[in-house]
Amino acid sequence: TPVTAELMQRGEAALAPIIGPLASVLVGRYSQVAENSRDFFDRLASHLRTAAERDEFFENIRMH
């Protein structure tokens, strides 16, 4: 699945509560280089320090 504006918005909405304003920078960067939506979300999740943060991120993606 290509990285669409909707997926970018979903990624930022899920990531921002965890890491703050840096989320928008990462979303912009990875939307340009990710091969697909899974790669995009995995790249965003790579900036989370703990398994709990990653779980929260992926849960937030499903909710948005």
N, C-alpha and C positions, 0 to 999 in steps of 0.2 A: 504494500500500500504506500503510495507516495505521501510525503509530509505536506499536508494541506494547512491552510490558515487555521482551520478548526482544530486540527491536532496540535498545532503550535500553541493555540490558546489553552487547550486542555492541559498540555504539558506544563505551561507556565503557571496555570491555576493550581496544579497539583504540587509543583515544586516550590513556589514562592512561600507558602506557609512554613516550609522546613528550612530553606536557606536564605530567604529574603530577596532583595532586589537583584542579586546576582542571577536569579532565575531567568530574567528577561534576556540578559546577555548570553547565557548558555543556550537558550531556546533559539535565538537568532543565529548563533554560531553553528549549532548542530543541525538546524533545519536546512542549511546550505550544503552540508557534507554527508548527511545520513543517507544510507542506501534505501531505507524504507522506514515505515513507522516503528517497527520493533527496534531497529538499530537506533533510531532517534530517541526512543524512551530509555533504552539501555544506556546510551551515552549520557543522558541526563541523570539517570540513577547512579552512574559511576561516581558522581560527586557527593553521594550520601555516605556518611561514615559508618553507619550501623545497619544491621539487618532490619531492625525495627523501623528506621527511617526509610529504607527501601520498601519495606512492606507498606508503610503508610503512603508513600508516593504512588505505588502501583494501585493501592486501594482508592486513592484520590482520583487517579486517572479513570478508573472504572465508574466512579460516581459522577464525574463531570461530563 
